[in-house]
């Protein structure tokens, strides 16, 4: 999720701010419909009228609607306010395009607040946290210095340092390994015998059931860089191992060989629901609720 030198910047700051503003308007509209109703004796003033008043002709013009007793004020959530200030004062914008961001946004609109796990930490991290307001958004990043740089500016982000032992040039061998029977067994990644399962995360990452998982790291843009082979496999294993329900899994940069092949093989083309640009969206059901379910449909 960190920017790389080979990628040209796409300025979508105005559109990103519009998304946050739209979310704020939705919150305001929702609060206006949820204001408490008034007492019957206030909304029905005819009960206190005298007999003489009742005999008088009623005005032809409709009565003005009653006003609420206690005016309500909707305050901008802190995470949304911080995001607006951050993105309006920086020239750095998220690396995903508007259409790519919108795929995940549509899912968050339905599921948020929820548990959202992101492989990677970058300039779009505050955006994801804000769009999941009230939920938990966690970022896993392999570069300690990058974590310090980002969290110094944005201390509200929850990020953890992780390590990857594999490199992009090992992808072919790991693909062959992933076809073995031990890699088709659904279990907690900590106890998996598959070489592709990542087992060095904080325990809380494995204990949580994640509603959304996005794989946008590690870097993976040259042969000696950490590849996303194990991140993609582990994301799929976590989704299958949840107690019930389903997990939305997103993989970015599927125009690259590793992301393309490993997402199809281990997140399964049968679970692929949408592709927009360089982003793929998979919906993976729990495999614990039905015994005998094949690894891929």
C-alpha positions as CSV (number, residue, x, y, z in Angstrom):
1,X,0.0,0.0,0.0
2,X,3.0,2.2,0.2
3,X,3.6,4.3,-2.9
4,X,6.3,3.1,-5.3
5,X,8.4,4.9,-7.8
6,X,6.9,3.2,-10.8
7,X,3.3,4.3,-10.2
8,X,2.1,7.7,-11.5
9,X,0.0,9.7,-8.9
10,X,-3.7,10.1,-9.5
11,X,-5.2,13.2,-8.0
12,X,-8.6,12.2,-6.6
13,X,-8.5,14.5,-3.6
14,X,-11.7,16.3,-4.5
15,X,-13.6,13.1,-5.2
16,X,-12.3,11.5,-1.9
17,X,-13.5,14.5,0.0
18,X,-16.9,14.3,-1.7
19,X,-17.2,10.7,-0.4
20,X,-16.6,11.8,3.2
21,X,-19.0,14.7,2.7
22,X,-21.7,12.4,1.4
23,X,-21.2,10.1,4.4
24,X,-21.7,13.1,6.7
25,X,-24.9,14.1,4.9
26,X,-26.2,10.5,5.4
27,X,-25.5,10.7,9.1
28,X,-27.3,14.1,9.3
29,X,-30.3,12.7,7.4
30,X,-30.5,9.6,9.5
31,X,-30.5,11.6,12.8
32,X,-33.3,13.9,11.5
33,X,-35.6,10.9,11.0
34,X,-34.8,9.3,14.4
35,X,-35.8,12.4,16.6
36,X,-38.2,11.5,19.4
37,X,-42.0,11.9,18.9
38,X,-43.9,14.5,20.9
39,X,-46.4,13.8,23.6
40,X,-50.0,13.3,22.5
41,X,-51.3,16.3,24.5
42,X,-48.9,18.5,22.4
43,X,-49.6,17.0,19.0
44,X,-53.4,16.9,19.7
45,X,-54.2,20.4,21.1
46,X,-58.0,19.9,20.4
47,X,-58.2,18.0,23.8
48,X,-57.8,21.2,25.7
49,X,-60.2,23.4,23.7
50,X,-63.3,24.7,25.3
51,X,-66.8,23.9,23.9
52,X,-67.2,27.4,22.6
53,X,-63.9,27.1,20.8
54,X,-64.9,23.9,19.2
55,X,-68.0,25.5,17.8
56,X,-66.0,28.2,16.0
57,X,-65.3,27.6,12.3
58,X,-61.9,26.1,11.7
59,X,-59.4,28.0,9.6
60,X,-59.1,27.0,6.0
61,X,-55.3,27.1,6.1
62,X,-53.5,24.0,7.4
63,X,-51.9,24.3,10.8
64,X,-48.1,24.6,11.0
65,X,-46.4,21.3,12.0
66,X,-45.3,21.1,15.6
67,X,-41.6,21.6,16.4
68,X,-39.6,19.2,18.5
69,X,-39.2,20.2,22.1
70,X,-35.5,19.5,22.2
71,X,-33.5,20.5,19.0
72,X,-31.0,17.9,18.0
73,X,-27.5,18.6,16.8
74,X,-25.5,16.1,14.8
75,X,-21.8,16.3,15.4
76,X,-19.2,15.2,12.8
77,X,-17.6,11.9,14.1
78,X,-13.9,12.6,15.1
79,X,-12.5,10.1,12.6
80,X,-14.4,11.7,9.8
81,X,-13.4,15.2,10.8
82,X,-9.7,14.2,11.1
83,X,-9.9,12.6,7.6
84,X,-11.4,15.7,6.1
85,X,-8.7,17.9,7.6
86,X,-6.0,15.5,6.6
87,X,-6.9,15.1,2.9
88,X,-7.7,18.8,2.4
89,X,-4.3,19.8,3.6
90,X,-2.2,17.3,1.7
91,X,-1.3,16.8,-1.9
92,X,-0.9,13.0,-1.4
93,X,-3.9,11.0,-2.4
94,X,-4.8,7.3,-2.2
95,X,-3.3,5.0,-4.8
96,X,-6.5,3.3,-5.7
97,X,-8.8,4.9,-8.3
98,X,-12.2,6.2,-7.4
99,X,-13.9,3.3,-9.1
100,X,-11.6,0.8,-7.2
101,X,-12.3,2.6,-3.9
102,X,-16.1,2.5,-4.6
103,X,-16.1,-1.3,-4.7
104,X,-15.0,-1.5,-1.1
105,X,-17.1,1.5,-0.1
106,X,-20.3,-0.2,-1.2
107,X,-19.5,-3.1,1.1
108,X,-18.7,-0.9,4.0
109,X,-21.9,1.0,3.5
110,X,-23.7,-2.3,4.2
111,X,-21.5,-3.8,6.9
112,X,-20.0,-0.9,8.8
113,X,-19.3,-0.7,11.7
114,X,-17.4,-4.0,11.3
115,X,-14.0,-5.6,11.6
116,X,-11.7,-4.6,8.7
117,X,-8.2,-6.1,8.3
118,X,-5.9,-4.4,5.8
119,X,-2.5,-5.8,4.7
120,X,-0.6,-2.6,4.2
121,X,-0.4,0.9,5.6
122,X,-0.4,3.9,3.4
123,X,-1.9,7.3,2.5
124,X,-5.4,5.8,2.2
125,X,-5.4,4.2,5.7
126,X,-7.1,7.1,7.4
127,X,-9.8,7.0,4.7
128,X,-10.5,3.3,5.4
129,X,-10.7,3.9,9.2
130,X,-13.1,6.8,8.7
131,X,-15.3,4.9,6.3
132,X,-15.6,2.2,8.9
133,X,-16.5,4.6,11.7
134,X,-17.4,2.9,14.9
135,X,-15.8,-0.4,13.8
136,X,-12.3,-1.7,14.1
137,X,-9.8,-1.2,11.2
138,X,-6.3,-2.8,11.6
139,X,-3.3,-2.4,9.4
140,X,-0.4,-5.0,9.0
141,X,2.8,-3.5,7.6
142,X,6.3,-4.9,7.1
143,X,8.2,-1.6,7.2
144,X,8.8,-0.4,10.8
145,X,10.1,3.0,9.7
146,X,7.0,3.5,7.5
147,X,4.7,2.6,10.5
148,X,6.5,5.2,12.6
149,X,6.2,7.8,9.8
150,X,2.5,7.3,9.3
151,X,1.4,6.9,12.9
152,X,3.4,9.9,14.0
153,X,1.1,12.0,11.7
154,X,-2.0,9.8,12.3
155,X,-1.8,8.4,15.8
156,X,-5.4,7.1,15.8
157,X,-4.5,4.4,13.3
158,X,-4.1,0.8,14.7
159,X,-1.1,-0.7,12.9
160,X,1.2,-3.7,13.7
161,X,4.6,-4.7,12.3
162,X,4.7,-8.0,10.6
163,X,7.4,-9.9,8.7
164,X,7.3,-11.8,5.4
165,X,9.9,-14.5,4.7
166,X,9.0,-15.1,1.0
167,X,10.1,-13.1,-2.1
168,X,8.4,-12.6,-5.4
169,X,10.9,-14.8,-7.3
170,X,9.7,-17.8,-5.1
171,X,6.1,-17.5,-6.4
172,X,6.2,-20.5,-8.7
173,X,7.6,-22.9,-6.1
174,X,5.0,-21.6,-3.5
175,X,2.2,-22.1,-6.0
176,X,3.2,-25.8,-6.4
177,X,3.4,-26.1,-2.6
178,X,-0.1,-24.6,-2.2
179,X,-1.6,-27.3,-4.4
180,X,-0.6,-29.9,-1.7
181,X,-3.3,-31.5,0.5
182,X,-2.0,-29.8,3.7
183,X,-2.8,-26.4,2.1
184,X,-6.4,-27.5,1.4
185,X,-7.2,-28.1,5.1
186,X,-9.2,-25.3,6.7
187,X,-7.9,-24.4,10.1
188,X,-6.5,-21.5,12.2
189,X,-3.5,-20.2,10.3
190,X,-1.4,-20.6,13.5
191,X,-1.8,-24.3,13.4
192,X,-1.8,-24.9,9.7
193,X,0.9,-27.2,8.2
194,X,0.9,-25.3,4.9
195,X,4.0,-23.3,4.2
196,X,1.9,-20.4,2.8
197,X,0.1,-19.8,6.2
198,X,1.4,-16.7,8.0
199,X,1.9,-17.5,11.7
200,X,3.7,-14.5,13.2
201,X,0.8,-12.1,13.7
202,X,-0.3,-10.9,17.1
203,X,-2.8,-13.4,18.6
204,X,-5.6,-10.9,18.5
205,X,-5.5,-10.9,14.7
206,X,-6.2,-14.6,14.5
207,X,-8.8,-14.5,17.3
208,X,-10.9,-11.9,15.6
209,X,-13.5,-12.7,12.9
210,X,-12.9,-10.2,10.1
211,X,-15.8,-9.0,8.0
212,X,-13.5,-7.5,5.3
213,X,-9.9,-8.2,4.4
214,X,-7.9,-6.2,1.9
215,X,-4.6,-7.4,0.6
216,X,-2.6,-4.4,-0.6
217,X,0.8,-5.4,0.8
218,X,3.6,-6.4,1.1
219,X,5.2,-4.4,-1.7
220,X,5.8,-7.1,-4.2
221,X,6.9,-4.9,-7.2
222,X,10.2,-6.5,-7.9
223,X,11.7,-10.0,-7.7
224,X,13.5,-9.5,-4.4
225,X,10.6,-7.7,-2.6
226,X,8.3,-9.5,-0.2
227,X,5.6,-11.1,-2.3
228,X,1.8,-11.3,-1.5
229,X,1.6,-15.1,-2.0
230,X,1.3,-15.8,1.7
231,X,-0.9,-12.8,2.5
232,X,-3.4,-13.8,-0.1
233,X,-3.5,-17.5,1.0
234,X,-3.8,-16.5,4.7
235,X,-6.6,-14.0,4.0
236,X,-8.5,-16.8,2.3
237,X,-7.8,-19.2,5.2
238,X,-9.0,-16.7,7.8
239,X,-12.2,-16.2,5.8
240,X,-12.9,-20.0,5.5
241,X,-12.1,-20.6,9.2
242,X,-14.6,-18.1,10.6
243,X,-17.3,-19.7,12.7
244,X,-20.2,-18.6,10.4
245,X,-21.1,-16.0,7.8
246,X,-18.9,-14.8,5.0
247,X,-16.0,-12.5,4.4
248,X,-15.4,-9.9,1.7
249,X,-11.8,-10.2,0.5
250,X,-10.2,-7.6,-1.8
251,X,-6.9,-7.9,-3.6
252,X,-5.3,-4.9,-5.2
253,X,-2.7,-4.9,-8.1
254,X,-4.2,-7.9,-9.8
255,X,-2.5,-6.7,-13.0
256,X,0.7,-8.2,-11.6
257,X,1.4,-11.9,-12.1
258,X,1.5,-13.0,-8.4
259,X,-1.7,-11.2,-7.4
260,X,-3.5,-12.5,-10.5
261,X,-2.5,-16.1,-10.1
262,X,-2.6,-16.5,-6.3
263,X,-6.0,-14.7,-5.9
264,X,-7.6,-17.0,-8.5
265,X,-6.0,-20.1,-7.0
266,X,-6.5,-19.5,-3.3
267,X,-9.5,-17.1,-3.1
268,X,-11.0,-19.0,-6.0
269,X,-12.6,-17.8,-9.2
270,X,-15.9,-19.3,-8.0
271,X,-15.9,-16.8,-5.2
272,X,-15.0,-13.8,-7.4
273,X,-17.9,-11.4,-7.5
274,X,-16.4,-8.3,-9.2
275,X,-13.3,-6.8,-10.7
276,X,-12.8,-3.1,-11.1
277,X,-9.5,-2.0,-12.6
278,X,-6.7,-3.5,-10.6
279,X,-9.0,-4.6,-7.7
280,X,-10.8,-8.0,-7.3
281,X,-13.6,-8.6,-4.8
282,X,-14.2,-12.1,-3.5
283,X,-16.9,-13.3,-1.1
284,X,-15.8,-16.3,0.8
285,X,-18.2,-18.3,3.0
286,X,-17.3,-20.0,6.3
287,X,-16.2,-23.6,5.6
288,X,-16.9,-24.6,9.3
289,X,-20.7,-24.5,8.9
290,X,-20.8,-27.2,6.3
291,X,-18.5,-30.2,6.4
292,X,-17.1,-31.5,3.2
293,X,-17.2,-28.1,1.4
294,X,-14.4,-28.1,-1.3
295,X,-11.6,-25.6,-0.9
296,X,-12.8,-23.9,-4.1
297,X,-16.4,-24.3,-5.5
